[in-house]
């Protein structure tokens, strides 16, 4: 007895094509696989439909991880001794009329 509801757009033949596409381009994104699938089959399917079928077939996509940075990391602006020595007049000249207080309660040395 069959289930009720709308029949699936991606049947067994399309699943084989989908598996072939993933094997041909293992580094492709989901959108790229979906676009290639739609181009080859002439079907119009959403990328989530492709993702669900890939999940059903046991194909899991992994995100690439970046290698750890090499060498010394550069510090962000404001965390270097030269920047800590700034005064209110040099860091924010528009606040020169306010004596030692910047917006949101940040205090600068005079």
N, C-alpha and C positions, 0 to 999 in steps of 0.2 A: 504494500500500500504506500503510495507516495505522500509526501508532505504537501500541505496546502500552501498557497502563496505564489508569488511571482517566480518564474523560473530564473535561474542564475544566468548572467551574461557570460561568465567565464566557466565553460564546461571542461571536460577532460582534454579535448584537443587544445583548447586555449591554455590550459594549465601546463601542457607539455611545452608549448611555445614560450610561456612565461619562464619556465625553468631554464629553457635554452637561452633566453635573453639574459638571465641572471648569470649563467655560466659563461656567456660570451663577454659580458662586461661586469665583472665582480665589484668594481669600484663605483659603479653608476649609482646615482641617487634614486630615490623612489620616483620622483617626478620624471627623471630621464627614462627609467624603465617603463613607466606608464605611457609616456609619449611614444616610445619605440613600439610598445605593445599596440597602442591605438593605430599607429601608422601601418603596422604589418597586418593587423586584423580588420581594420576599417570599423571597429567597434568604438563607441564612445563610453569610456568607463572612468570613474573617479579614482584618484590615487588611493583613497581608503579602501576601495573595492580590491585593488591590486594588493594592497598591504594585507588585507584579510585572507586573500587566497594564498599569498606567500606564507603567512602564518600557518594556515591549514596544511601546507605542504612541508612544514617544518623548516622553512628557510627564514633565518633570523638575520637581520642586518645589524652590523656592529658599527659604532661610531669610531672613526679614527682618533687616536690619541696623539697628542703632540709630544715630541721627545722633551726631556727636561732641558732647560736652558743651559748653555755652555758658558763658562767664564763667570765673571763678576756681574751681578745684577745692578742696573743703574737705579738709583733712588729717584723717587718722584719729586717734583718741584715742591719746595717748601720744607723739605726734610733735611736740607743741607745747612751746615753752620752759616754759610754766607747769607742765606735767606732768613735765618732766625735773627740776624742782627738788624733787620730792617726796622725802621721806625714808622710811625703812622704817616709822617709826612712823605717818606720815600716810597712806601708800599702803596698807599692810597692817598695821593695828593688832594683828591676832592674832599677828604675828611680833615684837612689841615685846620679847619676852624674848630673842630671838636678836639678837646684836649685829652689825648691818650685813649679814646674809646672808639672802636670801630663798630659797624653794625652787628647785631646779635650778641653784644656783650664781649666781643673779642678785644683783649687789651694788648696794646703795643707799648713798647718802651719808648720814652721820649728822649 
